[in-house]
Amino acid sequence: MISASTIEKCKKADRLAYKEVYEKCIGYVYSVVSRYIKVEEDRKDTIQEIFAKVFSKIAQFDKSKGAFKFWLRKISVNECLMHIRKQTKLKVHSINEDFDLEDAESTNIENLTRDDIINLLKDMPQRYKLVFMAYVIDGFNHKEIGIQLGITKDTSRSQLTRSKKWIRKHISKETQNRTY
């Protein structure tokens, strides 16, 4: 994605290196942001915040801890979650809430295609979707998710469990609708 020499130039505040990073990474950052934020103006604002943070913290990037792409993704997801947190107050269900579920064994989340998951995420309640995407897609742990969303790590675990149950339930409904 980005060469080590370009990163070193960015650490020395080289404007051409900044431009190169932006041009090479904008598509990737936009795709990450688009999973979290629906309104185009909010996407643009968040992307601007992401690159401002990337360039102000580039000196902290340590390639021995992982690839630049993963560092960039972590900043991107964190900024998305911060934006959402500022925009809305999440309504988190209590941990003891009961759910009416179909037979969970009849559906298998692992067999879903990427497009199936994206379509399901469009309809998933926001509080489930945020935790699901941060944990399953972007690889954050429950402690990190909790900090970003202002919830406990136990609530994050609970929301992830509920998101998986929500997916199973909706897969079951789709399967029933396809049956003649």
C-alpha positions in Angstrom: 0.0 0.0 0.0 2.5 2.7 1.2 6.2 2.3 1.1 8.5 2.7 4.1 10.3 5.6 2.5 7.0 7.5 1.9 6.1 7.0 5.6 9.5 8.3 6.6 9.0 11.3 4.4 5.6 11.9 6.1 7.3 11.8 9.5 9.4 14.7 8.2 6.2 16.6 7.1 6.9 16.2 3.4 3.8 17.5 1.7 4.3 15.4 -1.4 4.4 12.3 0.7 1.2 13.4 2.4 -0.4 13.7 -1.0 0.8 10.3 -2.0 -0.6 8.7 1.1 -3.9 10.4 0.6 -4.2 9.4 -3.0 -3.2 5.8 -2.4 -5.4 5.4 0.7 -8.6 7.4 0.0 -10.4 4.5 -1.7 -9.6 2.2 1.2 -10.6 4.7 3.9 -13.8 5.5 2.0 -14.8 1.9 1.9 -14.2 1.5 5.7 -16.1 4.7 6.5 -19.0 3.7 4.2 -19.7 0.6 6.2 -20.3 2.7 9.3 -21.7 6.0 8.1 -24.6 6.4 5.7 -24.8 10.2 5.1 -22.3 11.3 2.5 -21.5 14.7 4.2 -20.8 12.8 7.4 -18.5 10.4 5.5 -16.6 13.4 4.1 -16.2 15.0 7.5 -15.1 11.7 9.0 -12.6 11.0 6.2 -11.1 14.5 6.8 -10.7 13.8 10.5 -9.1 10.4 9.7 -6.4 11.9 7.5 -5.8 14.8 9.9 -5.2 12.2 12.6 -3.1 10.0 10.4 -0.8 12.9 9.5 -0.6 14.2 13.0 0.2 10.8 14.5 2.3 9.3 11.6 5.4 9.6 13.9 3.7 7.1 16.2 3.4 4.5 13.4 5.6 1.5 14.1 5.9 -1.0 11.3 7.1 -3.7 13.8 3.6 -3.7 15.3 1.9 -4.3 11.9 1.3 -3.0 8.4 0.4 0.6 7.7 -3.0 -0.6 6.3 -4.0 -2.1 9.6 -2.9 1.0 11.5 -4.9 3.1 9.0 -8.0 0.9 9.4 -7.8 1.1 13.2 -7.8 4.9 13.0 -10.6 4.9 10.5 -12.8 2.7 12.5 -12.1 4.6 15.7 -13.0 7.9 14.0 -16.2 6.3 12.6 -17.2 5.1 16.0 -16.4 8.5 17.6 -18.5 10.2 14.9 -21.5 7.9 15.6 -21.1 8.3 19.3 -21.2 12.1 18.9 -24.3 11.9 16.6 -26.5 9.5 18.5 -26.9 8.1 21.9 -27.0 4.3 21.5 -29.9 2.6 23.2 -28.4 -0.5 24.7 -30.8 -3.3 25.8 -30.3 -4.8 29.2 -28.3 -7.9 29.2 -31.3 -10.0 30.5 -33.6 -9.2 27.6 -35.2 -12.2 26.0 -35.3 -12.8 22.3 -37.6 -15.0 20.3 -35.4 -17.1 18.0 -35.8 -19.7 15.3 -33.8 -22.9 15.6 -30.3 -21.5 15.6 -28.7 -24.8 14.5 -30.6 -24.6 11.1 -28.6 -21.6 10.0 -24.9 -21.2 9.6 -23.4 -17.7 9.5 -20.1 -19.1 8.2 -21.8 -20.1 4.9 -22.9 -16.5 4.1 -21.2 -14.6 1.3 -19.8 -11.2 1.8 -22.8 -9.8 -0.2 -25.3 -11.7 2.0 -23.7 -10.1 5.1 -23.7 -6.6 3.6 -27.4 -6.9 2.7 -28.2 -8.1 6.2 -26.2 -5.3 7.8 -28.3 -2.7 6.0 -31.4 -3.8 8.0 -29.7 -4.7 11.3 -30.4 -2.4 14.2 -27.6 0.2 14.6 -26.6 -0.9 18.1 -26.0 -4.5 16.9 -24.4 -3.5 13.6 -21.7 -1.3 15.2 -20.5 -4.0 17.5 -20.7 -6.7 14.8 -18.7 -4.7 12.2 -16.1 -3.5 14.7 -15.6 -7.1 16.1 -16.1 -9.4 13.2 -15.1 -7.3 10.2 -12.5 -4.9 11.7 -11.0 -7.1 14.4 -11.4 -4.9 17.4 -11.8 -6.6 20.8 -14.7 -6.0 23.2 -12.6 -3.7 25.5 -11.7 -1.4 22.5 -15.3 -1.4 21.3 -16.6 -0.6 24.7 -14.3 2.4 25.0 -15.2 3.8 21.6 -19.0 3.3 22.1 -19.1 4.2 25.8 -20.4 0.8 26.8 -18.9 -2.0 28.9 -17.0 -4.8 27.4 -19.8 -7.2 28.7 -22.4 -5.1 26.8 -20.3 -5.3 23.7 -20.2 -9.1 24.0 -23.9 -9.1 24.6 -24.6 -6.9 21.5 -22.3 -9.2 19.4 -24.3 -12.3 20.5 -27.6 -10.5 19.8 -26.3 -9.4 16.4 -25.5 -13.0 15.5 -28.9 -14.2 16.7 -30.5 -11.4 14.7 -28.7 -12.6 11.6 -29.7 -16.2 12.2 -33.3 -15.1 12.6 -33.3 -13.1 9.4 -31.6 -15.9 7.5 -34.3 -18.3 8.6 -37.0 -15.9 7.4 -35.3 -15.5 4.0 -35.0 -19.3 3.7 -38.7 -19.6 4.5 -39.6 -16.9 1.9 -37.7 -18.7 -0.8 -39.4 -22.1 -0.1 -42.4 -22.7 -2.4 
